[in-house]
Amino acid sequence: MDLRTPNEIEEDNLSYQKPPKEILDLVDIPRAPFVQMDQKGKYMLFIYRDSYQTIAALSEVELRLGGLRVNPVTNIGSRTIYYNNLQVKLLKAETLTQVIGLPQAPRLANFIWSPCQTKLAFTHSTLSGVEIWVLDMETAKAKALTAANANANLGNPITWFEDSTALLVKLLPAQKMDLINTETAIPTGPTISVSDGSKAQNRTYQDLLKNRNDEHNFEALTTSELHQVGLDGVSKKWLKNAGMYRSCLVAPNGAYVQVMTLQTPFSYLVPYSRFPHLSTLYTKEGDLLKVINEVPLTEDIPKGFMSVRKGRRMLQWRSDQAASLIWAEALDEGDAGIEVPFRDAIYEWAAPFDAAPKLILKTINRFDSIEWGTDTFAIAHDYWWNTRNTKVYQFNPSDLSEAPRLIFDRNYQDKYNDPGAFLTQKNTLNRSVLTLQDNSLFLIGEGHSKEGQFPFVDQFNLETKESKRLYQSTYTDKLEAIYFPIDLEKGDFIVRVESPVEYPNYFIRNIFKKEALTQITAFENPFKSIQSVHKEVIKYEREDGVELSGTLYLPIGYDKTKPEKKPLIMWAYPREFKDNNSAGQVTTNSNEFIYPYYGSMVYWVTRGYVVLDDASFPIVGTGKEEPNDTFRTQLVANAKAAIDAVDALGYIDRKRVAVGGHSYGAFMTANLLSHCDLFAAGIARSGAYNRTLTPFGFQSEERNYWEAPEVYNAMSPFMHAHSMKTPMLLIHGEADNNSGTYPLQSERYFNALKGLGATARLVLLPKESHGYSAKESILHLLWEQDTWLEKYLK
């Protein structure tokens, strides 16, 4: 390991470095598998992967087109996370069964359960393309169904037919268009964009199309043929023509398929999700019935988070009916600025789709979702960002004259009064519907409260609108998460239990009996070197009375009875609220397992630092007041309150405090270092620092630059680079794809800081996106952060 400081080797051609052994030992640890369960509670699937990718994998060829990032050789998303092994377990069995028949060097992705929940389809990426595979859960045997000719460039290429005996698969066309090498192609003319006078205020999207060559390549890469592939591997073309097929949705009875196809013209302003598209209805045999939706290019949605495009949106199948289409249409022309009594209308169109669609509901706020129950019973949800309001309605989809009944009307940021999520179950169509018994529904809630977190199961009486608590976790030294029932009548639920030193494991909990849990998994804690660390959630107040909190970690071996003044690392991310009560609620739990990952600061407890993680940084705007109007003032108040709180415990030297954050947390960090003297150093990862480069809104700001230039300028650290007096470490992925956080943001900000004499260091991680994934990048990131902290806090 190179022991020189960053400044000493700044001008060198620096290779990837590794952090100190204390940190490295926590990074180089195999992770437990991810766990999936079928919705009938019979099977568990254990999905394994390497802890990190390699920089070599990230360096494979990549094209960035229309918001997509794809590998044109293999025809799958170039940032796909791959898994390398599968094991199956019967829920109540003790042993794991290794899946047999998997390919050599598996690169598995796009897992999708069959409607009958006994099979699992997935993709395997070879060096030349993508294969479709299927796993029989009962026999634990996997087999390939296709050659390496699937097209996963527009997402998962697999759709199950409803009888679970065949798949609808996107395959590469027999006559595939050749790609244009844009590096060597000779231009045929200029690229021209035109404004016709209509407003098109869009976020600063990345990876957009830029010219005709990009358009050609986008079409070539997204064009597929749809094939019906049986579980015996026999394939036949399902539709005659190739197309830019985006998605396929099979009706619950399997008789119809809704196919969404991208159309031209493309756009240089917005990603493919807002390109024109056609939704067409086919029979299960592939015979054309009718076009059910035509959506034009959508570049000009009205201003505001709650604005939407005109026309039919969110087409989906009704899960409790054999074949009924559902969609929403805006009643306010899609413009959140227009005042209307109802924002959306919900329509139903039942097979054989000859009659006119039927209006079944109007929502006061913007429509969100429907949970279906019976012919005469359903639950609808809506929401409105500006007020943080959500409403939940009980309605009769068969009778519009029966007024919807309001069940919940609340602030969705108010976690202390969150009633929970309704339980669903599989119906005879293998679709999820509400669990309805004796005029009651059932709710599973996270159980946040002022006293702590105690998840619960409630029975909700639809007549009285009163809840009866069937079960509530009583753990004070562990966290229990309630998943779903495997037998509601008996009271058997799947739960997950963890503690700071106990890795999360799955159990069966009977909510009616006080019996010991039945253990299903037995994953061990791989981070034993930090299991003795002291962890607690501390609560404190901001000077204006807003309640705050953060998760405090003390250094390994710290003796609380003999407090020493240690350096502090504070890590945070600002969040906007419309009321002080919601802003002050505690939703972190000190009993969560301590799980170091690349973005975590908990590693530094091994290096003698106190860490305050996830420190509350609410930005509150009550009534008509916008939170960002007082952004800087509230940021500094949050930071001062946090430092005061930890200092009052006697643990820290308040002159040796660093602050850091990722993305909007990086933006926060730069603002704090520019406008207060509370910190000795800062770490800002993948942030944006000049808001004039995101002129049509950012984060939770709806106003554009020309409506609120004083807000944009006041909030932009770039505009205050001359005020920076604190050492700042800037880190950014060279291939950041997040809206608004172009690498240019860090490059230009660093240039300003350097030009004005500030102490700063810019680290650009090759091939990395908004989050970092290559092991070499992550180890180097940890080395950079450790070296910076050691230099400026010790």
Secondary structure, 3 states (H helix, E strand, C coil): CCCCCCHHHCCCCCCCCCCCHHHHHHHCCCCCCEEEECCCCCEEEEEECCCCECHHHHCCCCEEECCEEEECCCCEECCCCCECEEEEEECCCCCCEECECCCCCCCEEEEEECCCCCEEEEEEECCCCEEEEEEECCCCEEEECCCCCECECCCCCEEECCCCCEEEEEECCCCCCCCCCCCCCCCCCCCCCCCCCCCCCCCCCCCCCCCHHHHHHHHHHHCEEEEEEECCCCEEECCCCCEEEEEEEECCCCCEEEEEEECCCCCCCCCHHHCCEEEEEEECCCCEEEEEEEECCCCCCCCCCCCCCCCEEEEEECCCCCCEEEEEEECCCCCCCCCCCCCEEEEEEECCCCCCCEEEEEECCEEEEEEEEECCEEEEEEEECCCCEEEEEEECCCCCCCCCEEEEEEECCCHHHCCCEECEEECCCCCEEECCECCEEEEEECCEECCEECCEEEEEECCCCEEEEEEECCCCCCEEEEEEEEECCCCEEEEEEECCCCCCEEEEEECCCCCCCEECCCCCCCCHHHCCCCEEEEEEECCCCCEEEEEEECCCCCCCCCCCCEEEEEEECCEEECCHHHHCCCCCCCCCCCCCCCCCCHHHHHHCCEEEEEECCEEECCCCCCHHHHHHHHHHHHHHHHHHHHHHCCCEEEEEEEEEEECHHHHHHHHHHHHCCCCCEEEEECCCCCHHHCCCCECCECCCCCCCHHHHHHHCHHHHHHHCCCCEEEEEECCCCCCCCCHHHHHHHHHHHHHCCCCEEEEEECCCCCCCCEHHHHHHHHHHHHHHHHHHHC
